[in-house]
């Protein structure tokens, strides 16, 4: 038996979506964003979700579309209640991580948790039990996703009673090979001494699933990250004008980025200056955002995927 269930959780202004696939006794579960401006309602929904999963395996994948508070402020609670193996999120350049802190400085909500996340998101997630983090690079606006998938097997193998008890999982061999196109994986040691792996995926790579006997399935997750736009460049220019020299022009997060960030948020006047840089783009949201498709992929075609990437969604 093949079953796919989705649920849009009622959290008010925000987004919390969950789903799972079941084939025989095999199950694959995922969440797409977890946040809301109504924190009491969000906490209730997270608790109910965790209670329903109490006797089931942990969460296979947590997808994060973007890092506005009303899409991510429930992550800490969710990860504390539900064991989560993998997180998939848009890749952020150093300046885009700084923008997260500038947004919070503008609203007066900078705290240690946010600074820790901006300084090292992999370690922050690893400290909460995540084993693997996949970052997806941005693509060109006019491209849409160029689907890259392993060769799927015919649907009838789902019905084979001898094969149905194998757990469903991402095709990790496939994903790790494709991640090598953007560089080597990174291993981060968490505060508990455990390790978390992180990879950067090209924007055109789908996340395929393996089913019975580790055979590829005709089902996949397709992501598309809207690339850095003019608004991020305006923010970067504002930071340059205000602070003259910063380490955030680099493509990689460095030790100097950490030191500058910590020094800046600890100084009230610097926080105010950083908030002033954010004011340049305050009315525009979701600067770096990841769309997600989950569904059948037949002969390399995602039935139901909307190729509408010229418009940046306000709330994916």
C-alpha positions, 0 to 999 in steps of 0.5 A: 500500500502506498500512502501520502499524507500532508497536513497544514497546521493552523498556526495563524501568521506563519507556516508549519507543514508536515507530511509523510509517505508510507509504503508497506511498513516503511515510512518517511516523514518531513516538515516544511518550516515551523514558525508563527507570530502566535507562539502559543498556537504554534507551541500547541501544534508542535506538541500535538505533532510530537505526541502523534509521532511518539511511537514512530521513528523520528523526522527524516527531513526538516525543510526550511524555506527562509529564516523569517521569525514566523517560519522558524521560531518554532525550530528549537521546540520542534527539534527538542521534541522530535529527533530530526536526522536531516535539515535542508535549507537555502545556502546563505552568503555571509552578508545574508547571515548578517542580514538575519541579525540586522533584522532582529536588531531593527526589531530589538529582538537580538538574542544569543540564540540568533547570534549562535545560529548566524555564526554557525548554523550547522553547529546550532542544528547539530547541538539539537541532534541534527546529523546532516545539513544540506544547503541548496545554492541559489539558481538563476531566476529564469531557469527554474529547476533543471531536474537531476535524478537517478534512474527510477524503478517502475511503480509496480515494485511498491507492491512486492510483498517481499520488498515492502519492509525496507525503510524509506530514506534519501538516496545519500550516495547520489546526493553526496556525489552531486554535492562534490560539484560544489566542494567537499563536505564539512564535518562540525563537532557539536558541544556534546562531542558528536559530529554533524556533516554539511553539504552544499548542493547545486540548485538543479539537484533533486532529493530522490528517495530509496525504497524497497531493496534500496531501489530508487523511487518515482518520488522526490523532493525538488527545491529551488532557491531564489538567488540573492537579489538587488535588495541584498546587494543594497543592504551590503552596500549600506553596511559598507558605507556605515562600517567602512571595513567588514569581513562580509564581502567574502564568499565564506564565513570566517573567524573574522566574521564571528568576531565582528558579529559578536563585537557588534551585537554586544555594542548598543550603538553598533546594533543601532547602526546595523539596524539602520542598514536594515532599514534600507530594505525593511519593507521587503521580506523573504530575500533568500527563499526556497520553494519545495515540491514533493511528489511523483517524478515520472521520466524526469518530470515533476507532475504538478510542479509550477515553473513560476520562478520569475516571481519571488513568493512572499510566503512560500 
